[in-house]
Amino acid sequence: MARQAESSRILIFGGTGYIGKHLVRASISLGHPTYVYTRPAGPWTQPSNLDFHSAGVHIIEGELEEHEKIVATLKQVDIVISALPYPQVADQLKIIDAIVAAGNIKGTPHPANSRGSKPWEPHVLATTYVKPVKSLYDEAGIRTLDLLREEESTNQQHHPKFLEKKRKIRRATEAAGIPFTFVAANCCAAYFVNFLLHPHDPRDDIVVYGTGEAKAVLNYEEDIGKYTIKVANDPRACNRVVSYRPKPNIISQHELISQWEEKTGRTFKRVYVPEEDLVKLSQTLPPPENIPVSILHSVFVKGDLMSHEINEDDLEASRLYPEMQFTTMYQLLDVFLTDPPEPAMAAFG
Ligand SMILES: NC(=O)c1ccc[n+]([C@@H]2O[C@H](COP(=O)([O-])OP(=O)(O)OC[C@H]3O[C@@H](n4cnc5c(N)ncnc54)[C@H](OP(=O)(O)O)[C@@H]3O)[C@@H](O)[C@H]2O)c1
């Protein structure tokens, strides 16, 4: 694919994965020369519904331990996004080291400093990515974006320490002096529609966690891909946090189930799992099995995604790009009626 003069070159780690392929698709469709750093094919290789070669994706085969190879790859690109799965979170330190070693990174203030007395620490975020960006406004520099993930949770006493790893990556990104953006993409909507409503396995009952009243934020994976590529190229997002919180996608379990009942013309029996049961499970299950239950508790019982206000001076994607539209949950349920996305096996950690 011919490179457009002004298009940044984007490298994606984990680009063959559940979230990663949405980022790759969006990057290609927005005209960016797109690179995927991937392990050589092996027993772990999943058949992908994205044909990288015919899509013009540059594939670089390598392991995360191959420092020099990653450095050499970084030197070819302007932006890096990491969509590695939870067990590989700590491996993102290797990417940060390589970004620093690549040498085309210019230090910039980290967001707590640049934002004066009001550092913004989001509570629960969606997906971890890391990206250094050679930004449009900073020719010599590279902006690192750590599309962060769950941050300090309000229910930390029940929460396993798995968030700590992600926090370390963010702090390491800042400490490395790499320009960055932190993205709070919130829940992957198709993933959670599959999990909560199980459209592939139509039963008469739907499980409700807690009271079902807490509000969560669910964004369609395709949109997360598109908005992330936009944000990655947006000078306004340098050293800032960007939240993806479009109003129609702020939704409770009861509202989601009611919309699904309206779409399907069915009435489901709502079976409640009390909060105490989830808390107990999160405390007694060994890691990593305690992660999904802890996230369910945090997101759908405590409503942690909505536990902080987004103010005028915060960056929110639907406000940043009024010319674009997030798929609403109501629209996404139509997709589930006609061409339902396959359930994924990720532990949403
Ligand atoms: N917020 C949400 O609703 C939500 C939902 C799902 C997932 N997530 C989060 O999204 C992130 C990405 O998850 P995902 O489900 O998209 O990941 P995934 O599909 O499980 O894995 C992504 C890619 O990582 C690479 N990888 C896997 N194991 C590896 C290993 N041992 N060493 C090196 N590379 C390895 C693989 O690429 P190669 O084989 O090409 O190397 C794989 O395709 C995670 O942080 C996850 O928790 C969030």
The ligand as an ORCA input file, in Angstrom:
! r2SCAN-3c Opt
* xyz 0 1
  N     -12.109     -3.957     28.359
  C     -12.582     -5.035     27.808
  O     -13.796     -5.182     27.680
  C     -11.647     -6.078     27.310
  C     -12.119     -7.234     26.695
  C     -11.193     -8.150     26.204
  C      -9.839     -7.924     26.371
  N      -9.439     -6.794     27.013
  C      -8.018     -6.486     27.211
  O      -7.417     -6.215     25.952
  C      -6.036     -6.538     25.988
  C      -5.739     -7.433     24.834
  O      -6.481     -8.619     25.032
  P      -6.878     -9.543     23.852
  O      -7.953    -10.434     24.363
  O      -7.110     -8.733     22.626
  O      -5.518    -10.358     23.688
  P      -5.326    -11.758     22.969
  O      -6.204    -11.830     21.770
  O      -5.432    -12.848     23.993
  O      -3.794    -11.683     22.564
  C      -3.315    -10.645     21.701
  C      -2.045    -11.108     21.032
  O      -0.971    -11.122     21.950
  C       0.014    -12.023     21.458
  N       0.410    -12.960     22.533
  C      -0.388    -13.812     23.196
  N       0.332    -14.537     24.068
  C       1.615    -14.120     23.934
  C       2.835    -14.485     24.550
  N       2.891    -15.464     25.458
  N       3.965    -13.830     24.190
  C       3.907    -12.881     23.264
  N       2.786    -12.498     22.628
  C       1.652    -13.107     22.971
  C      -0.613    -12.816     20.344
  O      -0.088    -12.282     19.145
  P       0.941    -13.128     18.242
  O       0.536    -14.572     18.316
  O       0.725    -12.513     16.900
  O       2.296    -12.878     18.794
  C      -2.082    -12.492     20.451
  O      -2.765    -12.499     19.211
  C      -5.795     -7.185     27.367
  O      -5.296     -6.206     28.241
  C      -7.192     -7.619     27.776
  O      -7.337     -7.687     29.152
  C     -10.297     -5.874     27.466
*
